[in-house]
């Protein structure tokens, strides 16, 4: 009887120690271990933004800009928007601070072009056309364009703002497309090198514990 209790007790202690060690592995290392990590995504620079509601809307969303050679793949996803078409542009100022997002300034237009549709010869580099939102309030736009860049240069969108409008962009009215108030806005920043998806984790650290029951 006594032996059994002792044995059970020490098992608990050992179990507790092991658990502590596991927790520490998961929670403690950020400072030392990750410094030498290379960018898992290779050299393709990626810019990201979080779209926040403006003009009393309920819009939120995200966007990524991935440099692929001379082109940039743009993926924008929003939720909480009104169903229908919404003009979408990169604006010149990386400043979404004002409640109506007018702080973002005019369309990003490094080529000094006329406003237009992104698939027409003449348009601002920041003209992304329209993003279509469904009845559920969600919408997505994907675009491949050589008019902007993520890497440094006159056409770089880093430090600019992505703006979603209340109404459709008619792609003809100068210089705005007449797409109404600015219901979503996000400042575009370079994605920090250390934060891309946790998939390729091969920095030589011990394999994370096998307990899949965790969080
Ligand atoms: Cu706009």
py3Dmol code that shows the C-alpha trace and the ligand (Angstrom):
import py3Dmol

protein = """\
ATOM      1  CA  UNK A   1       0.000   0.000   0.000  1.00  0.00           C
ATOM      2  CA  UNK A   2       2.601   2.464   1.011  1.00  0.00           C
ATOM      3  CA  UNK A   3       4.743   1.481  -1.925  1.00  0.00           C
ATOM      4  CA  UNK A   4       1.971   1.976  -4.368  1.00  0.00           C
ATOM      5  CA  UNK A   5       1.252   5.436  -3.092  1.00  0.00           C
ATOM      6  CA  UNK A   6       4.870   6.432  -3.254  1.00  0.00           C
ATOM      7  CA  UNK A   7       5.184   5.183  -6.754  1.00  0.00           C
ATOM      8  CA  UNK A   8       2.074   6.996  -7.900  1.00  0.00           C
ATOM      9  CA  UNK A   9       3.265  10.139  -6.230  1.00  0.00           C
ATOM     10  CA  UNK A  10       6.651  10.141  -7.901  1.00  0.00           C
ATOM     11  CA  UNK A  11       5.016   9.535 -11.238  1.00  0.00           C
ATOM     12  CA  UNK A  12       3.013  12.649 -10.721  1.00  0.00           C
ATOM     13  CA  UNK A  13       6.096  14.641  -9.929  1.00  0.00           C
ATOM     14  CA  UNK A  14       7.894  13.367 -12.984  1.00  0.00           C
ATOM     15  CA  UNK A  15       4.849  14.065 -15.074  1.00  0.00           C
ATOM     16  CA  UNK A  16       4.722  17.561 -13.724  1.00  0.00           C
ATOM     17  CA  UNK A  17       8.364  18.179 -14.504  1.00  0.00           C
ATOM     18  CA  UNK A  18       7.956  16.912 -18.011  1.00  0.00           C
ATOM     19  CA  UNK A  19       4.968  19.144 -18.504  1.00  0.00           C
ATOM     20  CA  UNK A  20       6.882  22.139 -17.236  1.00  0.00           C
ATOM     21  CA  UNK A  21       9.707  21.428 -19.626  1.00  0.00           C
ATOM     22  CA  UNK A  22       7.299  21.108 -22.526  1.00  0.00           C
ATOM     23  CA  UNK A  23       5.594  24.364 -21.667  1.00  0.00           C
ATOM     24  CA  UNK A  24       8.910  26.119 -21.494  1.00  0.00           C
ATOM     25  CA  UNK A  25       9.962  24.772 -24.867  1.00  0.00           C
ATOM     26  CA  UNK A  26       6.812  26.180 -26.329  1.00  0.00           C
ATOM     27  CA  UNK A  27       6.783  29.487 -24.534  1.00  0.00           C
ATOM     28  CA  UNK A  28      10.327  30.502 -23.646  1.00  0.00           C
ATOM     29  CA  UNK A  29      12.620  30.418 -26.695  1.00  0.00           C
ATOM     30  CA  UNK A  30      11.691  33.465 -28.795  1.00  0.00           C
ATOM     31  CA  UNK A  31      14.752  35.492 -27.906  1.00  0.00           C
ATOM     32  CA  UNK A  32      17.573  33.099 -28.597  1.00  0.00           C
ATOM     33  CA  UNK A  33      16.450  30.571 -31.142  1.00  0.00           C
ATOM     34  CA  UNK A  34      14.913  32.363 -34.074  1.00  0.00           C
ATOM     35  CA  UNK A  35      17.622  34.829 -34.948  1.00  0.00           C
ATOM     36  CA  UNK A  36      19.354  32.814 -37.600  1.00  0.00           C
ATOM     37  CA  UNK A  37      16.172  31.952 -39.434  1.00  0.00           C
ATOM     38  CA  UNK A  38      16.129  32.723 -43.117  1.00  0.00           C
ATOM     39  CA  UNK A  39      12.994  33.950 -44.746  1.00  0.00           C
ATOM     40  CA  UNK A  40      11.073  30.769 -45.503  1.00  0.00           C
ATOM     41  CA  UNK A  41       9.410  32.380 -48.514  1.00  0.00           C
ATOM     42  CA  UNK A  42      12.705  32.923 -50.301  1.00  0.00           C
ATOM     43  CA  UNK A  43      13.470  36.385 -51.593  1.00  0.00           C
ATOM     44  CA  UNK A  44      10.020  37.378 -52.817  1.00  0.00           C
ATOM     45  CA  UNK A  45       9.064  40.392 -50.765  1.00  0.00           C
ATOM     46  CA  UNK A  46       5.535  40.399 -49.416  1.00  0.00           C
ATOM     47  CA  UNK A  47       3.573  43.382 -48.196  1.00  0.00           C
ATOM     48  CA  UNK A  48       0.471  43.091 -46.086  1.00  0.00           C
ATOM     49  CA  UNK A  49      -2.247  45.250 -44.672  1.00  0.00           C
ATOM     50  CA  UNK A  50      -5.133  44.970 -42.273  1.00  0.00           C
ATOM     51  CA  UNK A  51      -8.189  46.827 -43.495  1.00  0.00           C
ATOM     52  CA  UNK A  52     -10.069  48.685 -40.795  1.00  0.00           C
ATOM     53  CA  UNK A  53     -13.526  50.210 -40.863  1.00  0.00           C
ATOM     54  CA  UNK A  54     -13.914  53.879 -41.680  1.00  0.00           C
ATOM     55  CA  UNK A  55     -16.842  56.211 -42.374  1.00  0.00           C
ATOM     56  CA  UNK A  56     -18.907  54.353 -39.744  1.00  0.00           C
ATOM     57  CA  UNK A  57     -18.797  51.085 -41.678  1.00  0.00           C
ATOM     58  CA  UNK A  58     -18.340  47.570 -40.299  1.00  0.00           C
ATOM     59  CA  UNK A  59     -15.774  46.559 -42.916  1.00  0.00           C
ATOM     60  CA  UNK A  60     -12.677  44.661 -42.002  1.00  0.00           C
ATOM     61  CA  UNK A  61     -10.239  42.657 -44.040  1.00  0.00           C
ATOM     62  CA  UNK A  62      -6.742  41.778 -45.091  1.00  0.00           C
ATOM     63  CA  UNK A  63      -4.621  42.071 -48.189  1.00  0.00           C
ATOM     64  CA  UNK A  64      -1.333  40.615 -49.347  1.00  0.00           C
ATOM     65  CA  UNK A  65       0.930  41.876 -52.117  1.00  0.00           C
ATOM     66  CA  UNK A  66       3.431  39.288 -53.274  1.00  0.00           C
ATOM     67  CA  UNK A  67       6.209  40.269 -55.657  1.00  0.00           C
ATOM     68  CA  UNK A  68       6.613  37.643 -58.383  1.00  0.00           C
ATOM     69  CA  UNK A  69       9.244  38.771 -60.836  1.00  0.00           C
ATOM     70  CA  UNK A  70       8.060  42.003 -62.406  1.00  0.00           C
ATOM     71  CA  UNK A  71       4.506  41.458 -61.275  1.00  0.00           C
ATOM     72  CA  UNK A  72       2.666  41.598 -58.005  1.00  0.00           C
ATOM     73  CA  UNK A  73      -0.069  39.237 -56.979  1.00  0.00           C
ATOM     74  CA  UNK A  74      -2.696  41.046 -54.968  1.00  0.00           C
ATOM     75  CA  UNK A  75      -5.208  39.194 -52.797  1.00  0.00           C
ATOM     76  CA  UNK A  76      -7.785  41.205 -50.886  1.00  0.00           C
ATOM     77  CA  UNK A  77     -10.422  39.708 -48.595  1.00  0.00           C
ATOM     78  CA  UNK A  78     -13.053  41.677 -46.718  1.00  0.00           C
ATOM     79  CA  UNK A  79     -15.991  40.952 -44.475  1.00  0.00           C
ATOM     80  CA  UNK A  80     -18.719  43.044 -42.935  1.00  0.00           C
ATOM     81  CA  UNK A  81     -19.271  44.971 -46.167  1.00  0.00           C
ATOM     82  CA  UNK A  82     -22.538  45.756 -47.925  1.00  0.00           C
ATOM     83  CA  UNK A  83     -23.389  43.391 -50.794  1.00  0.00           C
ATOM     84  CA  UNK A  84     -22.459  44.645 -54.245  1.00  0.00           C
ATOM     85  CA  UNK A  85     -19.473  46.208 -55.920  1.00  0.00           C
ATOM     86  CA  UNK A  86     -16.968  48.387 -54.140  1.00  0.00           C
ATOM     87  CA  UNK A  87     -14.219  50.461 -55.698  1.00  0.00           C
ATOM     88  CA  UNK A  88     -10.791  49.424 -54.489  1.00  0.00           C
ATOM     89  CA  UNK A  89      -7.619  51.453 -54.879  1.00  0.00           C
ATOM     90  CA  UNK A  90      -4.185  51.991 -53.495  1.00  0.00           C
ATOM     91  CA  UNK A  91      -4.073  55.574 -52.279  1.00  0.00           C
ATOM     92  CA  UNK A  92      -0.907  57.611 -52.091  1.00  0.00           C
ATOM     93  CA  UNK A  93      -0.633  58.268 -48.351  1.00  0.00           C
ATOM     94  CA  UNK A  94      -0.035  55.506 -45.849  1.00  0.00           C
ATOM     95  CA  UNK A  95      -2.332  57.279 -43.448  1.00  0.00           C
ATOM     96  CA  UNK A  96      -5.745  55.910 -42.470  1.00  0.00           C
ATOM     97  CA  UNK A  97      -5.994  58.025 -39.341  1.00  0.00           C
ATOM     98  CA  UNK A  98      -8.952  60.193 -40.233  1.00  0.00           C
ATOM     99  CA  UNK A  99     -12.458  58.791 -39.562  1.00  0.00           C
ATOM    100  CA  UNK A 100     -13.350  59.114 -43.252  1.00  0.00           C
ATOM    101  CA  UNK A 101      -9.928  57.883 -44.451  1.00  0.00           C
ATOM    102  CA  UNK A 102      -9.449  61.039 -46.499  1.00  0.00           C
ATOM    103  CA  UNK A 103      -6.038  61.173 -44.851  1.00  0.00           C
ATOM    104  CA  UNK A 104      -5.005  58.524 -47.397  1.00  0.00           C
ATOM    105  CA  UNK A 105      -5.085  61.181 -50.095  1.00  0.00           C
ATOM    106  CA  UNK A 106      -5.630  60.567 -53.799  1.00  0.00           C
ATOM    107  CA  UNK A 107      -5.198  57.403 -55.816  1.00  0.00           C
ATOM    108  CA  UNK A 108      -1.615  56.175 -56.007  1.00  0.00           C
ATOM    109  CA  UNK A 109      -0.658  57.364 -59.467  1.00  0.00           C
ATOM    110  CA  UNK A 110       3.107  57.241 -60.022  1.00  0.00           C
ATOM    111  CA  UNK A 111       2.663  57.155 -63.802  1.00  0.00           C
ATOM    112  CA  UNK A 112       0.549  60.310 -63.839  1.00  0.00           C
ATOM    113  CA  UNK A 113      -2.151  58.466 -65.785  1.00  0.00           C
ATOM    114  CA  UNK A 114      -5.893  58.898 -66.022  1.00  0.00           C
ATOM    115  CA  UNK A 115      -8.173  56.954 -63.733  1.00  0.00           C
ATOM    116  CA  UNK A 116      -9.502  53.768 -65.280  1.00  0.00           C
ATOM    117  CA  UNK A 117     -10.085  50.052 -65.074  1.00  0.00           C
ATOM    118  CA  UNK A 118      -7.062  47.902 -64.293  1.00  0.00           C
ATOM    119  CA  UNK A 119      -7.468  45.935 -67.526  1.00  0.00           C
ATOM    120  CA  UNK A 120      -7.444  49.069 -69.698  1.00  0.00           C
ATOM    121  CA  UNK A 121      -4.282  50.712 -71.045  1.00  0.00           C
ATOM    122  CA  UNK A 122      -4.800  53.928 -69.085  1.00  0.00           C
ATOM    123  CA  UNK A 123      -5.284  53.734 -65.361  1.00  0.00           C
ATOM    124  CA  UNK A 124      -3.653  54.682 -62.115  1.00  0.00           C
ATOM    125  CA  UNK A 125      -1.259  52.091 -60.797  1.00  0.00           C
ATOM    126  CA  UNK A 126      -3.489  51.973 -57.738  1.00  0.00           C
ATOM    127  CA  UNK A 127      -6.699  51.297 -59.647  1.00  0.00           C
ATOM    128  CA  UNK A 128      -7.858  47.824 -58.697  1.00  0.00           C
ATOM    129  CA  UNK A 129     -11.349  48.106 -60.163  1.00  0.00           C
ATOM    130  CA  UNK A 130     -14.136  46.657 -58.072  1.00  0.00           C
ATOM    131  CA  UNK A 131     -14.334  44.076 -55.350  1.00  0.00           C
ATOM    132  CA  UNK A 132     -17.615  42.157 -55.338  1.00  0.00           C
ATOM    133  CA  UNK A 133     -19.207  41.468 -51.969  1.00  0.00           C
ATOM    134  CA  UNK A 134     -21.821  38.747 -51.565  1.00  0.00           C
ATOM    135  CA  UNK A 135     -24.977  38.666 -49.491  1.00  0.00           C
ATOM    136  CA  UNK A 136     -22.940  37.387 -46.558  1.00  0.00           C
ATOM    137  CA  UNK A 137     -20.872  40.551 -46.530  1.00  0.00           C
ATOM    138  CA  UNK A 138     -17.722  38.770 -47.678  1.00  0.00           C
ATOM    139  CA  UNK A 139     -15.744  39.552 -50.770  1.00  0.00           C
ATOM    140  CA  UNK A 140     -12.450  38.680 -52.382  1.00  0.00           C
ATOM    141  CA  UNK A 141     -10.407  40.121 -55.201  1.00  0.00           C
ATOM    142  CA  UNK A 142      -7.318  38.664 -56.830  1.00  0.00           C
ATOM    143  CA  UNK A 143      -5.253  40.597 -59.291  1.00  0.00           C
ATOM    144  CA  UNK A 144      -1.920  40.203 -61.037  1.00  0.00           C
ATOM    145  CA  UNK A 145      -0.408  43.510 -62.040  1.00  0.00           C
ATOM    146  CA  UNK A 146       2.890  44.929 -63.232  1.00  0.00           C
ATOM    147  CA  UNK A 147       1.839  48.489 -62.370  1.00  0.00           C
ATOM    148  CA  UNK A 148       2.908  48.293 -58.766  1.00  0.00           C
ATOM    149  CA  UNK A 149       5.780  46.748 -56.870  1.00  0.00           C
ATOM    150  CA  UNK A 150       6.527  45.502 -53.396  1.00  0.00           C
ATOM    151  CA  UNK A 151      10.253  45.986 -53.794  1.00  0.00           C
ATOM    152  CA  UNK A 152      11.540  49.548 -53.399  1.00  0.00           C
ATOM    153  CA  UNK A 153      10.986  52.019 -56.223  1.00  0.00           C
ATOM    154  CA  UNK A 154       8.602  54.611 -57.544  1.00  0.00           C
ATOM    155  CA  UNK A 155       5.799  52.105 -57.962  1.00  0.00           C
ATOM    156  CA  UNK A 156       6.188  50.439 -54.573  1.00  0.00           C
ATOM    157  CA  UNK A 157       2.988  50.188 -52.572  1.00  0.00           C
ATOM    158  CA  UNK A 158       4.827  49.875 -49.283  1.00  0.00           C
ATOM    159  CA  UNK A 159       3.927  52.884 -47.169  1.00  0.00           C
ATOM    160  CA  UNK A 160       0.745  53.550 -49.157  1.00  0.00           C
ATOM    161  CA  UNK A 161      -2.831  52.720 -48.181  1.00  0.00           C
ATOM    162  CA  UNK A 162      -5.415  50.312 -49.549  1.00  0.00           C
ATOM    163  CA  UNK A 163      -8.890  51.830 -49.578  1.00  0.00           C
ATOM    164  CA  UNK A 164     -12.264  50.157 -50.089  1.00  0.00           C
ATOM    165  CA  UNK A 165     -15.117  52.417 -51.136  1.00  0.00           C
ATOM    166  CA  UNK A 166     -18.807  52.381 -50.422  1.00  0.00           C
ATOM    167  CA  UNK A 167     -19.901  52.390 -54.065  1.00  0.00           C
ATOM    168  CA  UNK A 168     -18.748  50.850 -57.352  1.00  0.00           C
ATOM    169  CA  UNK A 169     -15.903  52.449 -59.239  1.00  0.00           C
ATOM    170  CA  UNK A 170     -17.377  53.467 -62.592  1.00  0.00           C
ATOM    171  CA  UNK A 171     -13.802  53.396 -63.975  1.00  0.00           C
ATOM    172  CA  UNK A 172     -14.443  56.525 -66.043  1.00  0.00           C
ATOM    173  CA  UNK A 173     -15.131  59.500 -63.782  1.00  0.00           C
ATOM    174  CA  UNK A 174     -11.914  61.490 -63.295  1.00  0.00           C
ATOM    175  CA  UNK A 175      -9.962  61.226 -61.161  1.00  0.00           C
ATOM    176  CA  UNK A 176     -11.802  59.091 -58.633  1.00  0.00           C
ATOM    177  CA  UNK A 177     -14.192  56.693 -60.354  1.00  0.00           C
ATOM    178  CA  UNK A 178     -16.937  58.254 -58.241  1.00  0.00           C
ATOM    179  CA  UNK A 179     -16.948  55.386 -55.803  1.00  0.00           C
ATOM    180  CA  UNK A 180     -18.185  57.301 -52.793  1.00  0.00           C
ATOM    181  CA  UNK A 181     -16.992  57.320 -49.233  1.00  0.00           C
ATOM    182  CA  UNK A 182     -14.072  55.303 -47.950  1.00  0.00           C
ATOM    183  CA  UNK A 183     -15.436  52.458 -45.852  1.00  0.00           C
ATOM    184  CA  UNK A 184     -12.213  50.529 -45.293  1.00  0.00           C
ATOM    185  CA  UNK A 185      -8.582  51.529 -45.073  1.00  0.00           C
ATOM    186  CA  UNK A 186      -5.291  49.842 -44.283  1.00  0.00           C
ATOM    187  CA  UNK A 187      -1.695  50.999 -44.387  1.00  0.00           C
ATOM    188  CA  UNK A 188       0.485  48.692 -46.497  1.00  0.00           C
ATOM    189  CA  UNK A 189       3.644  47.465 -44.794  1.00  0.00           C
ATOM    190  CA  UNK A 190       6.372  44.994 -45.604  1.00  0.00           C
ATOM    191  CA  UNK A 191       5.723  41.694 -43.923  1.00  0.00           C
ATOM    192  CA  UNK A 192       8.319  41.124 -41.198  1.00  0.00           C
ATOM    193  CA  UNK A 193      10.735  38.416 -42.290  1.00  0.00           C
ATOM    194  CA  UNK A 194      10.137  36.292 -39.213  1.00  0.00           C
ATOM    195  CA  UNK A 195       6.377  36.046 -39.307  1.00  0.00           C
ATOM    196  CA  UNK A 196       5.393  34.092 -42.445  1.00  0.00           C
ATOM    197  CA  UNK A 197       3.505  30.829 -42.017  1.00  0.00           C
ATOM    198  CA  UNK A 198       5.046  28.459 -39.459  1.00  0.00           C
ATOM    199  CA  UNK A 199       5.222  25.617 -41.976  1.00  0.00           C
ATOM    200  CA  UNK A 200       8.923  25.475 -42.773  1.00  0.00           C
ATOM    201  CA  UNK A 201      10.381  25.343 -39.300  1.00  0.00           C
ATOM    202  CA  UNK A 202      13.766  23.711 -39.683  1.00  0.00           C
ATOM    203  CA  UNK A 203      16.049  25.762 -37.524  1.00  0.00           C
ATOM    204  CA  UNK A 204      17.458  22.661 -35.862  1.00  0.00           C
ATOM    205  CA  UNK A 205      15.421  23.088 -32.721  1.00  0.00           C
ATOM    206  CA  UNK A 206      14.155  19.906 -31.066  1.00  0.00           C
ATOM    207  CA  UNK A 207      10.895  18.665 -32.505  1.00  0.00           C
ATOM    208  CA  UNK A 208       7.965  20.122 -30.649  1.00  0.00           C
ATOM    209  CA  UNK A 209       6.467  17.647 -28.190  1.00  0.00           C
ATOM    210  CA  UNK A 210       4.260  14.968 -29.567  1.00  0.00           C
ATOM    211  CA  UNK A 211       1.336  15.785 -27.361  1.00  0.00           C
ATOM    212  CA  UNK A 212      -1.255  16.800 -29.883  1.00  0.00           C
ATOM    213  CA  UNK A 213      -3.821  17.283 -27.185  1.00  0.00           C
ATOM    214  CA  UNK A 214      -2.502  20.741 -26.292  1.00  0.00           C
ATOM    215  CA  UNK A 215      -4.200  23.849 -27.554  1.00  0.00           C
TER     216      UNK A 215
END
"""
ligand_1 = """\
1
CU
Cu -10.045 54.921 -53.664
"""
view = py3Dmol.view(width=600, height=400)
view.addModel(protein, "pdb")
view.setStyle({"model": 0}, {"cartoon": {"style": "trace"}})
view.addModel(ligand_1, "xyz")
view.setStyle({"model": 1}, {"stick": {}})
view.zoomTo()
view.show()
